[in-house]
Amino acid sequence: MGSLMAMLAFGKLGFVAVLAFLASRSAMRMKDDPAHKRSTLCANSEHWAATRK
């Protein structure tokens, strides 16, 4: 029973680590993509650039 619980715990930790890695790669790709539309909350979005002038 103890080995099953350990296997489930480490399996869940591994799954979360892989999911976090994939999400961070996706975010970095979107950040580097110039065609990706930025949020209006982003400091370098067109919305903030227009209101700062």
C-alpha positions as CSV (number, residue, x, y, z in Angstrom):
1,M,0.0,0.0,0.0
2,G,2.8,2.4,0.9
3,S,4.6,1.8,-2.5
4,L,1.4,2.5,-4.3
5,M,0.9,5.8,-2.5
6,A,4.6,6.7,-3.3
7,M,4.2,5.8,-6.9
8,L,1.0,7.9,-7.2
9,A,2.6,10.9,-5.5
10,F,5.7,10.9,-7.7
11,G,3.5,10.3,-10.8
12,K,1.4,13.3,-9.9
13,L,4.6,15.4,-9.3
14,G,6.0,14.3,-12.6
15,F,2.8,15.1,-14.4
16,V,2.7,18.6,-12.9
17,A,6.3,19.2,-13.7
18,V,5.8,18.3,-17.4
19,L,2.7,20.3,-17.6
20,A,4.4,23.4,-16.1
21,F,7.4,22.9,-18.5
22,L,5.0,22.8,-21.5
23,A,3.1,25.8,-20.4
24,S,6.3,27.8,-19.9
25,R,7.5,26.9,-23.3
26,S,4.2,28.0,-24.8
27,A,4.3,31.3,-23.0
28,M,7.9,32.0,-24.1
29,R,6.9,31.3,-27.7
30,M,4.0,33.7,-27.5
31,K,6.2,36.3,-25.8
32,D,8.8,36.1,-28.7
33,D,6.1,36.1,-31.4
34,P,5.7,39.6,-32.9
35,A,2.4,38.7,-34.5
36,H,0.9,37.6,-31.2
37,K,-1.6,40.2,-30.0
38,R,-0.6,41.6,-26.6
39,S,-3.0,42.0,-23.7
40,T,-4.1,45.6,-22.9
41,L,-2.7,45.0,-19.4
42,C,0.8,44.4,-20.9
43,A,3.2,47.3,-20.4
44,N,4.3,47.2,-24.0
45,S,0.9,46.8,-25.7
46,E,-0.5,49.1,-28.3
47,H,-3.1,50.3,-25.9
48,W,-0.6,51.6,-23.4
49,A,1.6,53.1,-26.1
50,A,-1.4,55.1,-27.4
51,T,-2.3,56.4,-23.9
52,R,1.2,57.4,-23.0
53,K,1.7,59.8,-25.9
